Amino acid sequence: MKDPYILVRADNSQKAMTALADLERYANIRIHEPRLMPKHMAEDLISEFLNLKSEKRVNFVVQVHMNPGEVIKRVRKIRPPAHIVVVTDRYRTYEIMEANYHEFPKIEGFVPPKPVPPGRKQSRGRSPGRPYRKRY
């Protein structure tokens, strides 16, 4: 099986960058060289297998060196602030992405998130101050 592509669709670049950082931090998917895909091309390719209701302004594409099933499983567990589509070699879109991937401009300014220090729990959101106890 070939390495899948991840397409991140968002309203603005800040949300797309946050989604990329979430993929790396919470889904443990290593991201190398994210690239900017033209809006019209992303909309045409994705319309093959999704019913689009709104266009997104920013479309980033990343090739991931993992098993496609594992990527899909990990992406389903997180809630990033953007649409994330995993494109595998089952779709006709995959060959088009593969042919044009190196022509897309690289994204400047993407820095992988800092690793969680050893001994600290990796959590999302606010942790409660005290445990919940039922009172009867």
Number of C-alpha atoms within 10 A of each C-alpha: 9 13 17 23 23 24 24 27 26 21 16 13 14 12 18 22 22 16 22 29 22 20 24 17 17 17 18 13 19 16 18 13 15 23 20 21 25 14 15 12 12 22 18 11 16 15 11 12 11 10 8 12 6 8 13 18 13 20 25 25 26 21 21 20 15 15 13 20 11 10 21 18 11 15 20 11 10 14 14 19 18 21 16 23 16 18 22 20 15 11 12 13 18 17 13 12 20 15 9 10 19 11 12 15 14 16 14 10 7 15 11 16 13 9 9 11 8 7 6 7 8 11 9 8 5 6 8 7 6 6 7 7 6 5 4 3
